Amino acid sequence: MKLKLTWIAQALLAFYACPSLCFQHVIPRNINQKPTQVIGGVTVIDTPLVRAAQAYARQVSANYLYNHIIRTWLFGALTISHNTTLQETVDLEVHALASILHDLGLVLNGTWITKERRFEVDSAETATSFVEDQLTYRDEAAEWDAHRLQLLFDSILLSSEPKFSLYKQATVAATVQGVLVDVGEAAYGITSTEYDNVEAAFPRLNFISGVNRTLVELCATKPNTTYDSWQQAFGDAFVPGYSAIGYRLFDVFH
């Protein structure tokens, strides 16, 4: 039941190696002038919101999933550090929060999980609500307008869809680039030493089997949200009685 995630990621990385984006925007002046810390040999932004997100993700996530999301963040940060354009256009705090909270929808015992929404939507909704709740008693609230919240939402919503996200704002693209590196190999200027340092700090553990198990459970418990998505393959292969027939866009025109 082992999915060849590495092979798939290598194909995606080869196709999307060029970080050319169709949509750019200017980040607010000084928005990235924040304290930093070093994690896994990578210098990353360090704010109360980011620390709160780390603590929340650690509390609710299985070990393999937590290590994945932190690696995703660190690989994204390395991608940004190797690209001058991304350094000037990525909102580092939004990128950090999106990376850290992008898989909340795969915590299938979470109280925020819905029956009718794709897991990416559950992740985006929960993460945005988490930030809004945090801001009710933090001084940073003035920095978070509707645009930044929408950027966070979009970065998470599209984090598993590189065919779309790589053509959105740089923050959205950097988030999915971190995901692609984590399920593939060093790319976007990341050196083998940098890659190995991150993996050493946050080992893969049972990442492949854990992802497989979670996605099979997702298809079994929320089948309607997986039809006509990349998750459908897990249901087709491993869930008895699972069938997308009648729910696909194809069926409308057939």
Buried (B, 14 or more C-beta within 10 A) or exposed (E): EEBEBEEBBBEBBEEBEEBEBEEEEEBEEEEBEBEBEEBBBBEBBBBEBBEBBBEBBEEBBBBBBBBBBBBBBBBBBBBBBBBEEBEEBBBBBBBBBBBBBBBBBBBBEBEBBBEEBBBBBBBBBBBBEBBEEBBEEBEBEEBBEEEBBBBBBBBBBBBBBBEEBBBBBBBBBBBBBBBBBBBBBBBBBBEEEBBEBBBEBBEEBEBBEBBBBBBBBBBBEBBEBBBEBEBBEBBEEBBEEBEBEEBEEEEEEE
